[in-house]
Amino acid sequence: MVRRGLEKWVTGRTIASAEILHPRAARRHEPGPDDLVASLRGRSVVATSRRGKYLWLRLDGGDIALVAHLGMSGQLLVQPSESPVETHLRARIGFADGGRELRFVDQRTFGSLAVDPLVDDGSGGLVPTSVVHIGRDPLDPAFDDADWIHRLQRRATGIKRALLDQTLASGVGNIYADESLWRARLHWATPTDRLTAARARHLLAQVREVMTEALAQGGTSFDALYVNVNGESGYFDVSLAAYGREGRPCPRCGRSIVREAFTNRSSFRCPACQPAPRGHRVASTGRAR
């Protein structure tokens, strides 16, 4: 959603100015904010890409890219230059055509910007050095299904932990993981090494369906912070079957959805459609979401 918006609004435009308004916004750019600004001025955006919470704009004149790590609350917004400044504006980029500018807004300041060289990711793609460790998105045409299933089965962990592992595949967060597992009728603690290749392929298909539907509806948004490049919230939350539906009937069988503690978050599932694996003990729930 955000990448598509950036592709529409900034590809082909030349950067005329850049301003870092908070030092943490450039903390991943080791040479510092001034070097970051100098590295951008006069460059044109030739492509936009994303893996997980990393978005990057490939720049002309060499194999480099402006990388944005969104952290917990980072947003890239395309706004008219005369529009009011956002409360948590951390950086802004102006273009030579005088049109809409690119703004980096981040309330919790966990996100940042950096200019990184591009390197081969091992599968023929060019990615910034800071993104090499992040796996491809399941919707990426170059995503290797067989390799993902092979590596998944070699992990001695629960299936939800594996889905959230961005080194295996990017773009699957807590909400999408719960929705995919509900569709696949899998408990979040199901051991990955017990999954057959057929069940793993089925789960991957559900992940893709969830992500495709969310993309079509503008993403998932439970918080006003999470918006697309035009400042619009997502609408996929109205279609959720499990996540956030504690105590409400399962759309498939009618049993009440339950919420269980999962690391520092929560997992939502149907106890009838997604029974716990043998030997699993249900942890008490907290208020974390």
Backbone torsions as a table, in degrees:
resi	resn	phi	psi	omega
1	MET	NA	-55.1	-179.7
2	VAL	-66.6	-42.6	-178.9
3	ARG	-61.8	-41.4	179.7
4	ARG	-63.5	-38.7	177.8
5	GLY	-64.5	-42.5	178.5
6	LEU	-64.8	-40.9	179.6
7	GLU	-57.9	-40.5	-179.1
8	LYS	-69.8	-41.5	-168.7
9	TRP	-95.6	-24.0	-174.5
10	VAL	-120.5	-17.5	-179.6
11	THR	-62.9	133.6	179.6
12	GLY	87.7	-3.8	-178.9
13	ARG	-96.8	150.6	-178.6
14	THR	-102.1	132.0	-179.1
15	ILE	-76.5	123.5	179.3
16	ALA	-99.6	-31.0	-177.0
17	SER	-153.2	156.4	175.3
18	ALA	-146.7	146.4	-178.1
19	GLU	-141.2	125.6	175.7
20	ILE	-99.5	116.8	-173.6
21	LEU	-99.1	-9.8	177.9
22	HIS	-144.5	129.3	-174.8
23	PRO	-58.6	-30.9	-178.9
24	ARG	-68.1	-20.7	179.3
25	ALA	-67.4	-17.3	-180.0
26	ALA	-119.7	17.5	-172.6
27	ARG	-67.5	-23.3	178.3
28	ARG	-85.7	-4.9	175.5
29	HIS	-96.3	97.8	-169.5
30	GLU	-56.0	-38.5	179.7
31	PRO	-68.1	-12.4	175.8
32	GLY	105.8	169.5	-175.3
33	PRO	-59.3	-41.2	-177.9
34	ASP	-63.0	-40.5	178.7
35	ASP	-67.2	-37.6	178.3
36	LEU	-60.2	-47.4	179.3
37	VAL	-61.1	-45.9	-179.3
38	ALA	-63.7	-33.5	-179.1
39	SER	-69.5	-22.8	-176.4
40	LEU	-92.8	-33.9	-171.9
41	ARG	-60.1	126.7	178.5
42	GLY	87.3	-5.2	179.9
43	ARG	-87.0	149.2	175.9
44	SER	-106.9	146.0	178.3
45	VAL	-84.9	122.1	-177.2
46	VAL	-107.5	-16.9	180.0
47	ALA	-165.9	157.7	175.7
48	THR	-125.5	141.6	-178.5
49	SER	-143.3	165.0	179.1
50	ARG	-150.3	143.6	164.8
51	ARG	-142.7	119.0	-179.2
52	GLY	58.5	-129.8	-179.9
53	LYS	-89.9	8.0	175.9
54	TYR	-97.9	127.0	169.7
55	LEU	-120.7	143.8	177.3
56	TRP	-142.4	148.5	177.7
57	LEU	-109.0	114.6	177.6
58	ARG	-74.8	133.8	-175.6
59	LEU	-108.0	153.7	180.0
60	ASP	-77.5	173.0	175.4
61	GLY	77.2	19.1	-179.6
62	GLY	146.5	166.8	-177.8
63	ASP	-86.9	72.6	178.0
64	ILE	-134.1	163.2	-179.7
65	ALA	-148.8	148.9	169.5
66	LEU	-85.5	117.8	-176.1
67	VAL	-106.4	129.4	174.7
68	ALA	-114.0	120.7	171.0
69	HIS	-100.5	120.0	-171.2
70	LEU	-80.5	-15.6	178.9
71	GLY	59.3	-141.9	-177.9
72	MET	-85.6	-30.1	-171.3
73	SER	-139.3	11.2	-178.1
74	GLY	-69.2	144.7	177.7
75	GLN	-136.9	143.1	168.8
76	LEU	-108.4	117.0	-177.3
77	LEU	-117.5	141.8	173.6
78	VAL	-105.3	113.9	-172.0
79	GLN	-131.0	150.1	171.5
80	PRO	-58.9	139.8	-176.1
81	SER	-60.8	-25.2	-178.2
82	GLU	-89.1	-3.1	-178.3
83	SER	-70.9	153.9	-178.3
84	PRO	-56.9	145.9	179.6
85	VAL	-73.5	133.1	177.7
86	GLU	-67.5	149.9	-177.9
87	THR	-57.5	-38.9	-175.3
88	HIS	-110.2	35.0	177.0
89	LEU	-67.0	126.0	-177.0
90	ARG	-111.2	-25.2	179.3
91	ALA	-159.6	154.3	178.0
92	ARG	-144.0	146.0	-178.0
93	ILE	-128.4	125.4	178.5
94	GLY	-103.9	154.6	-176.4
95	PHE	-116.5	155.2	-174.1
96	ALA	-64.5	-24.5	-178.5
97	ASP	-80.1	-4.2	177.9
98	GLY	74.9	7.6	-179.8
99	GLY	-82.9	-156.8	-176.9
100	ARG	-55.7	144.0	179.4
101	GLU	-102.3	161.2	178.0
102	LEU	-98.4	128.3	-178.1
103	ARG	-121.6	138.7	175.0
104	PHE	-107.2	113.8	-177.9
105	VAL	-114.9	133.4	-175.8
106	ASP	-153.9	102.9	-177.0
107	GLN	-64.0	-44.0	-172.5
108	ARG	-94.2	-1.1	176.0
109	THR	54.0	33.1	173.3
110	PHE	-90.1	-18.5	179.9
111	GLY	-86.3	173.8	-180.0
112	SER	-167.1	167.9	176.5
113	LEU	-118.3	151.7	176.6
114	ALA	-160.4	155.1	170.8
115	VAL	-105.0	119.9	-176.0
116	ASP	-122.0	149.6	170.7
117	PRO	-71.3	153.0	177.5
118	LEU	-95.3	138.0	-179.8
119	VAL	-134.1	163.0	177.5
120	ASP	-70.6	130.5	-178.5
121	ASP	-85.3	5.7	179.1
122	GLY	95.2	-10.1	179.0
123	SER	-125.2	20.6	176.8
124	GLY	93.5	-3.0	179.3
125	GLY	-99.1	153.0	176.0
126	LEU	-100.0	127.6	178.6
127	VAL	-136.4	155.1	175.1
128	PRO	-61.9	152.1	-178.8
129	THR	-57.7	-31.9	-178.5
130	SER	-74.9	-6.9	-174.6
131	VAL	-114.2	-1.6	-175.3
132	VAL	-56.4	-34.7	-175.5
133	HIS	-78.6	-8.0	-176.8
134	ILE	-90.2	132.1	-179.7
135	GLY	-73.0	163.6	178.0
136	ARG	-68.8	154.6	174.8
137	ASP	-71.9	138.5	178.2
138	PRO	-57.3	-19.9	177.6
139	LEU	-89.0	-4.9	177.4
140	ASP	-68.7	128.4	179.7
141	PRO	-57.0	-24.3	-179.0
142	ALA	-90.9	4.3	179.6
143	PHE	-62.4	131.9	-176.9
144	ASP	-97.7	100.6	-176.9
145	ASP	-60.6	-47.6	-176.3
146	ALA	-62.6	-40.3	179.6
147	ASP	-67.0	-40.0	178.7
148	TRP	-62.6	-45.0	179.9
149	ILE	-63.6	-42.1	179.6
150	HIS	-60.9	-48.5	-178.7
151	ARG	-69.4	-33.9	177.4
152	LEU	-61.7	-47.2	-177.2
153	GLN	-68.3	-22.2	178.9
154	ARG	-82.1	-11.2	179.5
155	ARG	-83.1	133.8	175.2
156	ALA	-97.7	75.5	-175.9
157	THR	-152.9	175.1	176.4
158	GLY	-78.0	152.7	-173.3
159	ILE	-63.7	-35.5	-179.4
160	LYS	-69.0	-39.2	175.9
161	ARG	-57.7	-39.8	-179.7
162	ALA	-67.9	-39.8	178.9
163	LEU	-63.1	-34.0	-178.9
164	LEU	-84.2	-8.2	-179.9
165	ASP	-75.2	106.1	-174.8
166	GLN	-71.0	-11.1	175.1
167	THR	-77.5	-21.5	176.4
168	LEU	-84.7	-48.8	178.6
169	ALA	-158.4	140.8	-178.2
170	SER	-98.4	161.9	172.3
171	GLY	92.5	-5.2	179.8
172	VAL	-101.4	107.2	177.6
173	GLY	-99.1	-170.0	-174.8
174	ASN	-59.6	-43.0	-177.5
175	ILE	-67.3	-49.8	-178.3
176	TYR	-64.4	-33.8	178.3
177	ALA	-63.9	-47.8	-180.0
178	ASP	-61.7	-42.0	-179.7
179	GLU	-66.4	-39.5	179.5
180	SER	-67.4	-41.1	179.6
181	LEU	-67.1	-36.5	176.1
182	TRP	-62.4	-45.5	-179.6
183	ARG	-64.2	-35.0	-179.2
184	ALA	-86.2	-2.9	-179.7
185	ARG	60.4	41.8	-179.8
186	LEU	-117.3	136.5	172.6
187	HIS	-73.1	146.9	-176.4
188	TRP	-64.4	-21.5	-178.7
189	ALA	-95.4	4.9	178.9
190	THR	-54.6	124.6	-178.5
191	PRO	-63.2	132.8	-178.6
192	THR	-64.7	-32.1	-178.1
193	ASP	-77.1	-2.2	175.0
194	ARG	-100.5	-5.7	-179.2
195	LEU	-76.5	130.5	172.7
196	THR	-74.6	161.7	178.0
197	ALA	-60.6	-35.9	-179.6
198	ALA	-65.2	-43.7	179.3
199	ARG	-68.4	-35.6	177.7
200	ALA	-65.4	-41.7	177.9
201	ARG	-64.1	-39.9	178.6
202	HIS	-63.1	-43.2	178.3
203	LEU	-61.7	-44.4	179.6
204	LEU	-60.4	-37.4	177.2
205	ALA	-63.9	-38.3	178.4
206	GLN	-68.6	-38.8	176.5
207	VAL	-58.1	-45.8	-179.2
208	ARG	-65.3	-39.1	178.6
209	GLU	-62.9	-45.5	-179.7
210	VAL	-61.7	-46.7	-177.9
211	MET	-66.4	-38.6	179.8
212	THR	-66.1	-43.3	178.7
213	GLU	-65.3	-41.1	179.3
214	ALA	-64.2	-41.5	179.5
215	LEU	-62.3	-41.3	-179.3
216	ALA	-66.2	-30.1	-177.3
217	GLN	-96.4	1.9	176.3
218	GLY	96.4	14.1	177.7
219	GLY	90.8	-177.1	-179.5
220	THR	-111.4	133.8	-177.1
221	SER	-142.5	109.4	172.8
222	PHE	-102.5	-4.7	-171.5
223	ASP	-135.7	136.3	-179.7
224	ALA	-61.6	-15.9	178.7
225	LEU	-67.4	-30.3	-169.3
226	TYR	-94.0	100.1	-175.7
227	VAL	-135.6	166.8	178.2
228	ASN	-85.4	-172.7	-173.3
229	VAL	-66.2	-17.5	177.7
230	ASN	-96.3	5.0	178.7
231	GLY	83.4	16.9	-179.1
232	GLU	-100.1	136.1	179.5
233	SER	-76.3	159.3	177.7
234	GLY	-81.5	164.2	-176.5
235	TYR	-123.3	3.2	-176.4
236	PHE	-65.3	-22.1	-178.2
237	ASP	-60.0	-24.4	-179.8
238	VAL	-72.8	-13.1	-177.9
239	SER	-104.1	5.7	-175.8
240	LEU	-68.0	140.7	-179.9
241	ALA	-100.9	-29.2	-174.7
242	ALA	-125.6	-52.8	-172.8
243	TYR	-60.0	129.4	177.0
244	GLY	74.6	9.1	-174.8
245	ARG	-108.5	29.6	-180.0
246	GLU	-51.6	128.2	178.3
247	GLY	83.9	-9.3	179.2
248	ARG	-94.3	155.6	-175.1
249	PRO	-69.2	140.6	174.0
250	CYS	-62.6	129.2	-179.7
251	PRO	-62.4	-14.7	-176.4
252	ARG	-97.2	-42.9	-174.0
253	CYS	-124.8	-13.5	177.7
254	GLY	94.6	-13.6	177.2
255	ARG	-65.8	153.7	-179.0
256	SER	-72.5	133.5	175.3
257	ILE	-67.3	138.7	178.8
258	VAL	-113.6	154.7	176.4
259	ARG	-114.7	131.0	-178.8
260	GLU	-128.4	149.1	179.8
261	ALA	-66.8	135.5	177.9
262	PHE	-142.0	109.8	-171.8
263	THR	45.8	-122.7	179.5
264	ASN	-101.4	19.6	179.6
265	ARG	-127.1	-160.8	177.3
266	SER	-130.7	154.5	172.0
267	SER	-120.0	141.0	178.9
268	PHE	-117.0	134.0	-179.2
269	ARG	-154.1	167.1	172.9
270	CYS	-96.5	122.3	-177.8
271	PRO	-66.8	-21.1	178.9
272	ALA	-86.7	-46.0	-177.8
273	CYS	-78.3	-24.8	-176.2
274	GLN	-128.4	66.9	-177.7
275	PRO	-64.5	149.4	-179.6
276	ALA	-67.8	144.2	177.1
277	PRO	-66.8	155.4	-177.9
278	ARG	-57.3	131.9	177.8
279	GLY	89.8	-6.0	-179.0
280	HIS	-80.9	134.3	176.9
281	ARG	-106.8	127.8	-178.5
282	VAL	-75.0	125.1	177.2
283	ALA	-81.0	156.5	178.5
284	SER	-69.0	149.8	-179.7
285	THR	-84.2	149.4	171.4
286	GLY	-111.3	-166.6	178.1
287	ARG	-96.2	1.6	-178.7
288	ALA	-65.0	147.6	177.0
289	ARG	-119.3	NA	NA
